[in-house]
Structure formats: C-alpha cells, structure tokens
Amino acid sequence: MEKVRFGVAGVGGMGEGHCNYLRDRVPEASLGAVYDVNAERAQAVGDKFGVPGYHNLEAFLNSGAFEAVLIATPHYFHADIAVQAFRRGLHALTEKPISVTVSQADGMIEAARQSGKLFGIMYQMRAEPVYQAARKLVQEGVIGEVYRTLLITGWYRTQAYYDSGGWRATWAGEGGGVLINQAPHYLDLFAWLGGLPSQIQAKTRTRLHDIEVEDEAFALLEYANGAHGYLYASTTEVPSENVIEVCGDRGKLKITDGHLEVWQTETSVRDFTQTSPEMWAGVKTRPLETHINPRPEGALKDHAAITQNFARAILHGEPLIAPGEEGLWAIELINGMILSGKQGNPVSVPVDRAAYDQLLTELKASSKPKTRIQAQTQTDPNFR
Ligand SMILES: NC(=O)c1ccc[n+]([C@@H]2O[C@H](COP(=O)([O-])OP(=O)(O)OC[C@H]3O[C@@H](n4cnc5c(N)ncnc54)[C@H](O)[C@@H]3O)[C@@H](O)[C@H]2O)c1
C-alpha cells in the first residue's frame, strides 16, 4: 500500500507517542525522520525507531525523508515549523493548540493556503463516535437556534506536573496555563457544537499552583444572535469533569464526560411561548434516542485515527476530521479570555490581533525562569 511518510518534530512525551503508532499501526503511514532541538533526544529517538534523528530544523525539513510533518514541540514553535514546512511543499499536521496566538494561527492558515498542501490539527476527540454523533445532530438542526451554551472543563494537575518541564506554565515558554494546555480539546468541541461567541467577558487567576499563568478561568459569552454562554476551565477541580451543553429553540444537547443526552421539543419554544393561551403550560419535550455508530472493529482511535485520516486525505482526498483552519477557534477563545481577564473588560471575537500580541509581549517580558524543575518526559496516560 502507498504510504505517507511523516517526519515528527519534537520527540518528547507526545512526539514519541506519535512515533510509536507510526512505526506499525497506521497502514497508510510510516515514520521517515525525527527532529528535536535536544540533539541527544533526537539521536536516541531516531535510533530507537531506525530513522534519522535531526537537531537542525532546516536539515530535517530539507531531508526529503517525508512528505508530511507532524509537529509535537511546545506550542510556541508550532507556527514557525508549520509555515516553514508549507514553504517547502510539505503537508503539516500540528499538535493542539494550533498556535499560541490568533496572529500566528492566521499566518499558518495563509501559508497552508498559498502552498496548497494539507493542514490538520490533532483534535483526536473529534474522531470519537459520541462527538461525531453530537456534531451530526447539531448539523441536522435538532437543537434549532441556539439560546444558551455551557462548557465546564475541570481538570486536575499537581505541582509536580508543572515542575516537570521548564517551558510548562510560563508566559515565555507556553503562553498560558489551563486555557492553552488542557482546555483546547474541549474548547474546540464546544465551538464545533455551539459556534463561536462574538463577545467574551472573562476572569483568569492562579488559585492552587505556584505558576505565573492561570490555573482557573471563567467567562460569560455572548453570541451574534443574542444567545449567551458560560465557560469554566481549571486544573484545580476534583473530581475532574467535562460538560458541554447546547440549548436551543428545538432541543437541548448535553455531553458529560463522553455521555450524550439529547432532548427534543414538540414545537418551537419561541412560537409556543407567544401562542399558548395557558398560564402554566410548558413545551413538551422527549428524550431523543441517539444513534452513536460504534467504532468499526479494529479501527484506529485517538491520535492514530487523526493521523490515519490525514494520510488518507493526502492519498485519497478523504475529508479531514480536524482541518487546521478550525484550530483557530480555540485560540480565539483562549486569547479572548486572557485579554479580557487582563484588561478587565469584555472583548470582541475575532480577537484584536495587535492588542493580544502586545499583551503577550508584556507578559513574556515579565516571565521568570523556573527555579525548581524536576524533569519528567511522560505522556498523560489518559491521552488528553
Ligand atoms: N493531542 C493531545 O492529546 C496532546 C497530548 C499531550 C501533548 N500534546 C501537545 O504536544 C506538544 C508537546 O507536548 P509534550 O507533552 O510532548 O512536551 P514534552 O516537553 O514532553 O516534549 C517536547 C519536546 O519538544 C522538544 N523541543 C522543544 N523546543 C523545540 C523546538 N524548537 N524544535 C524541536 N523540538 C523542540 C523538547 O526537547 C522535547 O523533546 C504540546 O504542544 C502539547 O500541547 C497534545
């Protein structure tokens, strides 16, 4: 079978995870080379997988050893590596978040467009049957016009997690806290199902950890049609929970930790409200049987499923599950919340690119190198 050769950029915990399944689990893909700024790491991982290990980006991208680059460096480098790859006529699949800023994301999207190459983002949760089913229901109009949204993405992390790498949870190294690191998958699903708001009023703060970025963020959202929403993200919540709600004129959708519930109204809530003559009448609703197509026997899941879809898109034109351009949505929410939190007032979406770049420049200038680092390279066993 024809295979797409991938070059993995950044072979820490996640990058090595990609190498593992690229070695033999994705029939349409293979591993061509690896690259890491840490020369020893590049060599060790290259040797382990029997491919060249580069520690120079130019040499890696010019090697001719692959057609697509899979970017798993810390977030700040995603944009530059993707843009350089597109300029060399390579396809690029980037880890989440697509970038740290909306302006970087704009540059990636434009470079992809100019190159005509494929651009994807590693939003593996989109491939899960339950979210595929939810998205289909929304697209079919089951919820109707959206009136209210909610996202609770409550995570937990220890201080040891934050101490495990110098780049983590610093303005200079990561460009944010829970919003840029843990929240992107759910921010993406939230926007995929409920759309993007037009205005964000947020607070961000640091509650439980010795870090300079936020471990807690919450926001009121307003949508162009007058709908509103509430968004909460933290790494302080136990038990951890992820809840998405989208409520509309014809029904309600709720996903709690991957469990989908849907209700449909008998009539339009708007019409019923205006036309019912009864003082205490309510709109009749019924739970909707949801058909979640199970993953076919033997089908790949998680990161391998997105990489397989990306390879199939290159080989056979299969539609991308997570197109790179849509990676911008989570960044609009992240930058918007940080900007609003720091400025203390509501901000518009699309976020003011220049205002966010200026804020981040100031935050990076105030960033302090970490004093206690207990290095650990290990991917989250829960794969989030
Ligand atoms: N999709 C997911 O579920 C998921 C899960 C974990 C991590 N990630 C993402 O993967 C990325 C990496 O996270 P990680 O946990 O593997 O971090 P990590 O610290 O374990 O690994 C990062 C690696 O990148 C290397 N590196 C740093 N700067 C580089 C540069 N400029 N060029 C090349 N290599 C460079 C480091 O030496 C290290 O080996 C992050 O963007 C993170 O958000 C995604």
The ligand as an SDF file (V2000), in Angstrom:
LIG
                    3D

 44 48  0  0  0  0  0  0  0  0999 V2000
   -3.2750   15.8850   21.4190 N   0  0  0  0  0  0  0  0  0  0  0  0
   -3.0270   15.6150   22.6820 C   0  0  0  0  0  0  0  0  0  0  0  0
   -3.8390   14.9820   23.3290 O   0  0  0  0  0  0  0  0  0  0  0  0
   -1.7380   16.0480   23.3270 C   0  0  0  0  0  0  0  0  0  0  0  0
   -1.2580   15.3940   24.4690 C   0  0  0  0  0  0  0  0  0  0  0  0
   -0.0270   15.8020   25.0020 C   0  0  0  0  0  0  0  0  0  0  0  0
    0.6670   16.8600   24.4310 C   0  0  0  0  0  0  0  0  0  0  0  0
    0.1500   17.4940   23.3360 N   0  0  0  0  0  0  0  0  0  0  0  0
    0.8630   18.6210   22.7140 C   0  0  0  0  0  0  0  0  0  0  0  0
    2.1400   18.1740   22.2410 O   0  0  0  0  0  0  0  0  0  0  0  0
    3.0980   19.2160   22.3700 C   0  0  0  0  0  0  0  0  0  0  0  0
    4.3240   18.6720   23.1250 C   0  0  0  0  0  0  0  0  0  0  0  0
    3.9230   18.2740   24.4190 O   0  0  0  0  0  0  0  0  0  0  0  0
    4.7490   17.1700   25.2490 P   0  0  0  0  0  0  0  0  0  0  0  0
    3.9130   16.8380   26.4190 O   0  0  0  0  0  0  0  0  0  0  0  0
    5.2140   16.0790   24.3590 O   0  0  0  0  0  0  0  0  0  0  0  0
    6.0230   18.0360   25.7270 O   0  0  0  0  0  0  0  0  0  0  0  0
    7.4840   17.4930   26.1170 P   0  0  0  0  0  0  0  0  0  0  0  0
    8.1240   18.5730   26.9140 O   0  0  0  0  0  0  0  0  0  0  0  0
    7.3950   16.1060   26.6840 O   0  0  0  0  0  0  0  0  0  0  0  0
    8.2250   17.3660   24.7040 O   0  0  0  0  0  0  0  0  0  0  0  0
    8.5640   18.4750   23.9110 C   0  0  0  0  0  0  0  0  0  0  0  0
    9.7810   18.0960   23.0720 C   0  0  0  0  0  0  0  0  0  0  0  0
   10.0000   19.1370   22.1250 O   0  0  0  0  0  0  0  0  0  0  0  0
   11.3880   19.4380   22.1090 C   0  0  0  0  0  0  0  0  0  0  0  0
   11.5380   20.8230   21.6700 N   0  0  0  0  0  0  0  0  0  0  0  0
   11.4530   21.9580   22.3780 C   0  0  0  0  0  0  0  0  0  0  0  0
   11.5970   23.0240   21.5840 N   0  0  0  0  0  0  0  0  0  0  0  0
   11.7660   22.5480   20.3350 C   0  0  0  0  0  0  0  0  0  0  0  0
   11.9840   23.1360   19.0810 C   0  0  0  0  0  0  0  0  0  0  0  0
   12.0180   24.4690   18.9220 N   0  0  0  0  0  0  0  0  0  0  0  0
   12.1460   22.3480   17.9990 N   0  0  0  0  0  0  0  0  0  0  0  0
   12.1270   20.9870   18.1470 C   0  0  0  0  0  0  0  0  0  0  0  0
   11.9360   20.3660   19.3080 N   0  0  0  0  0  0  0  0  0  0  0  0
   11.7420   21.1390   20.3850 C   0  0  0  0  0  0  0  0  0  0  0  0
   11.8680   19.1700   23.5110 C   0  0  0  0  0  0  0  0  0  0  0  0
   13.2730   18.9430   23.5430 O   0  0  0  0  0  0  0  0  0  0  0  0
   11.0490   17.9210   23.8710 C   0  0  0  0  0  0  0  0  0  0  0  0
   11.7090   16.7410   23.4960 O   0  0  0  0  0  0  0  0  0  0  0  0
    2.4030   20.3700   23.0610 C   0  0  0  0  0  0  0  0  0  0  0  0
    2.0060   21.3360   22.1180 O   0  0  0  0  0  0  0  0  0  0  0  0
    1.1790   19.7300   23.6970 C   0  0  0  0  0  0  0  0  0  0  0  0
    0.0620   20.5940   23.8230 O   0  0  0  0  0  0  0  0  0  0  0  0
   -1.0260   17.0950   22.7790 C   0  0  0  0  0  0  0  0  0  0  0  0
  1  2  1  0
  2  3  2  0
  2  4  1  0
  4  5  1  0
  4 44  2  0
  5  6  2  0
  6  7  1  0
  7  8  2  0
  8  9  1  0
  8 44  1  0
  9 10  1  0
  9 42  1  0
 10 11  1  0
 11 12  1  0
 11 40  1  0
 12 13  1  0
 13 14  1  0
 14 15  2  0
 14 16  1  0
 14 17  1  0
 17 18  1  0
 18 19  2  0
 18 20  1  0
 18 21  1  0
 21 22  1  0
 22 23  1  0
 23 24  1  0
 23 38  1  0
 24 25  1  0
 25 26  1  0
 25 36  1  0
 26 27  1  0
 26 35  1  0
 27 28  2  0
 28 29  1  0
 29 30  1  0
 29 35  2  0
 30 31  1  0
 30 32  2  0
 32 33  1  0
 33 34  2  0
 34 35  1  0
 36 37  1  0
 36 38  1  0
 38 39  1  0
 40 41  1  0
 40 42  1  0
 42 43  1  0
M  CHG  2   8   1  16  -1
M  END
$$$$
